[in-house]
Amino acid sequence: MYKYFFKRVLDIFLSLTAIILLSPFFLIICLGLLLTGEHYIFYLQKRIGLYNKEFNIIKFATMLKNSPNMGSGVYTAKNDTRILPLGSFLRKTKINEFPQLLNVLIGNMSVIGPRPLVKKTYNFYSKEIRDRIGSVKPGISGVQQIIFRSEDEMLKNADIPLEEYYKKNIAPYKGRLENWYSKNISFYNDMLIILLTIFTVLSRKSNLIFKVFKDLPKK
């Protein structure tokens, strides 16, 4: 019942409340983006969502407009030269993710769920994993987002091409984490993940999530 009804009610309540409370802050960020970088506010990108269908994810602009066709493409390492000056701050604090509250309110995302990926990296998952993940709305945060909060640092230190490194070392583990969440959706777990998300923003190096969810797949 929670997965198919109350989770959506919770999403609407949390996203609408957050948008109202954060709207003054959003206006400041919008003004800052208009006056810096390439002078655009939002970045839209096709991601894979519920039932493996594409939707447009909404983020604050943090990189050059043509960044997907430059450098390492869809992979972003720490200190990537395509990141805009204000974008570096927004990415580090995860503020660039806040516009996804609009995705939640619209209904193509949830507050907590699997990380929505571009089609290319999504297809690195096995068909079995894709089918299971596809039964759940993607989320702003989730177990995978918390554990891979410093993914850009991992990519920066990769000693092989980024796509090869991602496919070999990151995607398989992400798939196991998303599979775990899809099997363990509950109000209790979602509340814990929200609290862990807040804690993780304040303490990026913490591994508290493995102490809270002791049955998570290991790295």
ZALUMLUM-143236 format. One record per residue (C-alpha): residue number from 1; residue in one letter; chain; x, y, z. Coordinates in steps of 0.25 Angstrom, whole numbers, m for minus. Last residue first. Layout:
BEGIN
+-----+--------+--------+-------+-------+-------+
: num : residu : chaine :     u :     v :     w :
+-----+--------+--------+-------+-------+-------+
: NUM :      A :      A :     X :     Y :     Z :
...
+-----+--------+--------+-------+-------+-------+
***
This chain:
BEGIN
+-----+--------+--------+-------+-------+-------+
: num : residu : chaine :     u :     v :     w :
+-----+--------+--------+-------+-------+-------+
: 219 :      K :      A :   126 :   m10 :    m7 :
: 218 :      K :      A :   116 :   m18 :     1 :
: 217 :      P :      A :   101 :   m21 :    m2 :
: 216 :      L :      A :    93 :   m14 :     9 :
: 215 :      D :      A :    89 :   m24 :    20 :
: 214 :      K :      A :    93 :   m15 :    31 :
: 213 :      F :      A :    85 :    m4 :    28 :
: 212 :      V :      A :    87 :     6 :    39 :
: 211 :      K :      A :   102 :     3 :    41 :
: 210 :      F :      A :   105 :     2 :    26 :
: 209 :      I :      A :    98 :    16 :    24 :
: 208 :      L :      A :   107 :    22 :    35 :
: 207 :      N :      A :   119 :    21 :    25 :
: 206 :      S :      A :   122 :    36 :    27 :
: 205 :      K :      A :   132 :    43 :    18 :
: 204 :      R :      A :   123 :    54 :    13 :
: 203 :      S :      A :   119 :    59 :    27 :
: 202 :      L :      A :   108 :    70 :    26 :
: 201 :      V :      A :   102 :    66 :    13 :
: 200 :      T :      A :   103 :    51 :    18 :
: 199 :      F :      A :    95 :    55 :    31 :
: 198 :      I :      A :    84 :    61 :    22 :
: 197 :      T :      A :    84 :    49 :    13 :
: 196 :      L :      A :    84 :    39 :    25 :
: 195 :      L :      A :    71 :    46 :    30 :
: 194 :      I :      A :    64 :    44 :    17 :
: 193 :      I :      A :    69 :    30 :    16 :
: 192 :      L :      A :    64 :    27 :    30 :
: 191 :      M :      A :    50 :    33 :    26 :
: 190 :      D :      A :    50 :    24 :    13 :
: 189 :      N :      A :    53 :    12 :    21 :
: 188 :      Y :      A :    42 :    14 :    31 :
: 187 :      F :      A :    32 :    17 :    20 :
: 186 :      S :      A :    36 :     4 :    13 :
: 185 :      I :      A :    43 :     0 :     0 :
: 184 :      N :      A :    52 :   m12 :     3 :
: 183 :      K :      A :    52 :   m20 :   m10 :
: 182 :      S :      A :    54 :    m8 :   m19 :
: 181 :      Y :      A :    65 :    m3 :   m10 :
: 180 :      W :      A :    73 :   m15 :   m11 :
: 179 :      N :      A :    72 :   m16 :   m26 :
: 178 :      E :      A :    77 :    m1 :   m26 :
: 177 :      L :      A :    89 :    m5 :   m18 :
: 176 :      R :      A :    92 :   m17 :   m26 :
: 175 :      G :      A :    91 :    m8 :   m39 :
: 174 :      K :      A :   101 :     2 :   m33 :
: 173 :      Y :      A :   111 :    m9 :   m30 :
: 172 :      P :      A :   111 :   m14 :   m45 :
: 171 :      A :      A :   111 :     1 :   m50 :
: 170 :      I :      A :   123 :     6 :   m42 :
: 169 :      N :      A :   135 :    m3 :   m45 :
: 168 :      K :      A :   134 :    m9 :   m59 :
: 167 :      K :      A :   125 :     1 :   m66 :
: 166 :      Y :      A :   130 :    13 :   m59 :
: 165 :      Y :      A :   144 :    10 :   m61 :
: 164 :      E :      A :   142 :     7 :   m76 :
: 163 :      E :      A :   134 :    20 :   m78 :
: 162 :      L :      A :   145 :    28 :   m70 :
: 161 :      P :      A :   157 :    22 :   m79 :
: 160 :      I :      A :   167 :    15 :   m69 :
: 159 :      D :      A :   174 :    20 :   m57 :
: 158 :      A :      A :   162 :    26 :   m50 :
: 157 :      N :      A :   166 :    36 :   m39 :
: 156 :      K :      A :   156 :    47 :   m44 :
: 155 :      L :      A :   146 :    37 :   m46 :
: 154 :      M :      A :   146 :    33 :   m31 :
: 153 :      E :      A :   146 :    47 :   m27 :
: 152 :      D :      A :   134 :    50 :   m36 :
: 151 :      E :      A :   127 :    38 :   m29 :
: 150 :      S :      A :   128 :    45 :   m16 :
: 149 :      R :      A :   113 :    44 :   m12 :
: 148 :      F :      A :   113 :    29 :   m17 :
: 147 :      I :      A :   108 :    23 :    m4 :
: 146 :      I :      A :    98 :    34 :    m2 :
: 145 :      Q :      A :    93 :    34 :   m17 :
: 144 :      Q :      A :    92 :    19 :   m17 :
: 143 :      V :      A :    84 :    18 :    m4 :
: 142 :      G :      A :    74 :    28 :    m9 :
: 141 :      S :      A :    73 :    43 :   m12 :
: 140 :      I :      A :    65 :    51 :   m22 :
: 139 :      G :      A :    58 :    38 :   m26 :
: 138 :      P :      A :    55 :    29 :   m38 :
: 137 :      K :      A :    41 :    24 :   m38 :
: 136 :      V :      A :    40 :     8 :   m36 :
: 135 :      S :      A :    36 :    m3 :   m45 :
: 134 :      G :      A :    48 :     1 :   m55 :
: 133 :      I :      A :    58 :    m3 :   m44 :
: 132 :      R :      A :    53 :   m17 :   m45 :
: 131 :      D :      A :    53 :   m18 :   m60 :
: 130 :      R :      A :    67 :   m11 :   m61 :
: 129 :      I :      A :    73 :   m21 :   m51 :
: 128 :      E :      A :    68 :   m33 :   m59 :
: 127 :      K :      A :    72 :   m27 :   m72 :
: 126 :      S :      A :    86 :   m25 :   m66 :
: 125 :      Y :      A :    91 :   m11 :   m63 :
: 124 :      F :      A :   101 :    m4 :   m73 :
: 123 :      N :      A :    88 :     0 :   m80 :
: 122 :      Y :      A :    86 :    11 :   m70 :
: 121 :      T :      A :    99 :    17 :   m73 :
: 120 :      K :      A :    95 :    20 :   m88 :
: 119 :      K :      A :    81 :    23 :   m85 :
: 118 :      V :      A :    84 :    34 :   m75 :
: 117 :      L :      A :    82 :    30 :   m61 :
: 116 :      P :      A :    71 :    33 :   m50 :
: 115 :      R :      A :    77 :    29 :   m36 :
: 114 :      P :      A :    68 :    19 :   m30 :
: 113 :      G :      A :    57 :    24 :   m20 :
: 112 :      I :      A :    54 :    35 :    m9 :
: 111 :      V :      A :    48 :    48 :   m12 :
: 110 :      S :      A :    40 :    42 :   m24 :
: 109 :      M :      A :    41 :    45 :   m38 :
: 108 :      N :      A :    32 :    46 :   m51 :
: 107 :      G :      A :    20 :    51 :   m42 :
: 106 :      I :      A :    20 :    66 :   m45 :
: 105 :      L :      A :    23 :    69 :   m31 :
: 104 :      V :      A :    35 :    60 :   m31 :
: 103 :      N :      A :    40 :    66 :   m44 :
: 102 :      L :      A :    38 :    80 :   m38 :
: 101 :      L :      A :    46 :    75 :   m25 :
: 100 :      Q :      A :    57 :    72 :   m36 :
:  99 :      P :      A :    60 :    87 :   m35 :
:  98 :      F :      A :    68 :    84 :   m23 :
:  97 :      E :      A :    79 :    75 :   m29 :
:  96 :      N :      A :    88 :    87 :   m32 :
:  95 :      I :      A :    88 :    89 :   m17 :
:  94 :      K :      A :    96 :    77 :   m16 :
:  93 :      T :      A :   106 :    85 :    m7 :
:  92 :      K :      A :   118 :    81 :   m16 :
:  91 :      R :      A :   110 :    82 :   m28 :
:  90 :      L :      A :   104 :    96 :   m25 :
:  89 :      F :      A :   118 :   101 :   m21 :
:  88 :      S :      A :   125 :    96 :   m34 :
:  87 :      G :      A :   113 :   101 :   m42 :
:  86 :      L :      A :   116 :   115 :   m37 :
:  85 :      P :      A :   129 :   115 :   m45 :
:  84 :      L :      A :   124 :   107 :   m57 :
:  83 :      I :      A :   128 :    92 :   m58 :
:  82 :      R :      A :   134 :    88 :   m72 :
:  81 :      T :      A :   148 :    88 :   m66 :
:  80 :      D :      A :   145 :    76 :   m58 :
:  79 :      N :      A :   150 :    79 :   m44 :
:  78 :      K :      A :   145 :    65 :   m39 :
:  77 :      A :      A :   141 :    56 :   m50 :
:  76 :      T :      A :   128 :    57 :   m58 :
:  75 :      Y :      A :   124 :    45 :   m68 :
:  74 :      V :      A :   113 :    48 :   m78 :
:  73 :      G :      A :   123 :    53 :   m88 :
:  72 :      S :      A :   138 :    52 :   m84 :
:  71 :      G :      A :   143 :    64 :   m91 :
:  70 :      M :      A :   132 :    71 :   m99 :
:  69 :      N :      A :   118 :    66 :  m105 :
:  68 :      P :      A :   111 :    65 :   m92 :
:  67 :      S :      A :   117 :    78 :   m88 :
:  66 :      N :      A :   110 :    87 :   m99 :
:  65 :      K :      A :   103 :    95 :   m89 :
:  64 :      L :      A :   115 :    97 :   m80 :
:  63 :      M :      A :   113 :    92 :   m66 :
:  62 :      T :      A :   106 :    95 :   m53 :
:  61 :      A :      A :    91 :    98 :   m58 :
:  60 :      F :      A :    81 :    96 :   m47 :
:  59 :      K :      A :    75 :    83 :   m49 :
:  58 :      I :      A :    62 :    77 :   m56 :
:  57 :      I :      A :    61 :    63 :   m61 :
:  56 :      N :      A :    53 :    61 :   m74 :
:  55 :      F :      A :    47 :    48 :   m75 :
:  54 :      E :      A :    50 :    34 :   m82 :
:  53 :      K :      A :    42 :    22 :   m80 :
:  52 :      N :      A :    48 :     9 :   m73 :
:  51 :      Y :      A :    35 :     6 :   m66 :
:  50 :      L :      A :    38 :    18 :   m57 :
:  49 :      G :      A :    50 :    27 :   m60 :
:  48 :      I :      A :    61 :    27 :   m70 :
:  47 :      R :      A :    68 :    41 :   m71 :
:  46 :      K :      A :    67 :    51 :   m82 :
:  45 :      Q :      A :    74 :    64 :   m78 :
:  44 :      L :      A :    69 :    78 :   m75 :
:  43 :      Y :      A :    78 :    88 :   m69 :
:  42 :      F :      A :    72 :   101 :   m62 :
:  41 :      I :      A :    77 :   115 :   m60 :
:  40 :      Y :      A :    84 :   120 :   m72 :
:  39 :      H :      A :    94 :   132 :   m73 :
:  38 :      E :      A :   106 :   124 :   m79 :
:  37 :      G :      A :   114 :   126 :   m66 :
:  36 :      T :      A :   109 :   137 :   m57 :
:  35 :      L :      A :    98 :   147 :   m56 :
:  34 :      L :      A :    87 :   138 :   m59 :
:  33 :      L :      A :    93 :   127 :   m50 :
:  32 :      G :      A :    93 :   137 :   m38 :
:  31 :      L :      A :    79 :   141 :   m40 :
:  30 :      C :      A :    74 :   127 :   m41 :
:  29 :      I :      A :    82 :   124 :   m28 :
:  28 :      I :      A :    76 :   136 :   m21 :
:  27 :      L :      A :    62 :   132 :   m26 :
:  26 :      F :      A :    64 :   118 :   m21 :
:  25 :      F :      A :    67 :   123 :    m7 :
:  24 :      P :      A :    54 :   131 :    m6 :
:  23 :      S :      A :    46 :   118 :   m11 :
:  22 :      L :      A :    52 :   109 :    m1 :
:  21 :      L :      A :    40 :   108 :     9 :
:  20 :      I :      A :    30 :   108 :    m3 :
:  19 :      I :      A :    38 :    97 :   m11 :
:  18 :      A :      A :    41 :    89 :     2 :
:  17 :      T :      A :    26 :    88 :     6 :
:  16 :      L :      A :    22 :    85 :    m8 :
:  15 :      S :      A :    33 :    74 :    m9 :
:  14 :      L :      A :    30 :    68 :     4 :
:  13 :      F :      A :    14 :    67 :     3 :
:  12 :      I :      A :    14 :    63 :   m11 :
:  11 :      D :      A :    25 :    52 :    m9 :
:  10 :      L :      A :    17 :    47 :     4 :
:   9 :      V :      A :     4 :    45 :    m4 :
:   8 :      R :      A :    12 :    38 :   m14 :
:   7 :      K :      A :    18 :    28 :    m4 :
:   6 :      F :      A :     5 :    27 :     2 :
:   5 :      F :      A :    m1 :    21 :   m11 :
:   4 :      Y :      A :     6 :    10 :   m18 :
:   3 :      K :      A :    19 :     8 :   m10 :
:   2 :      Y :      A :    11 :    10 :     3 :
:   1 :      M :      A :     0 :     0 :     0 :
+-----+--------+--------+-------+-------+-------+
***
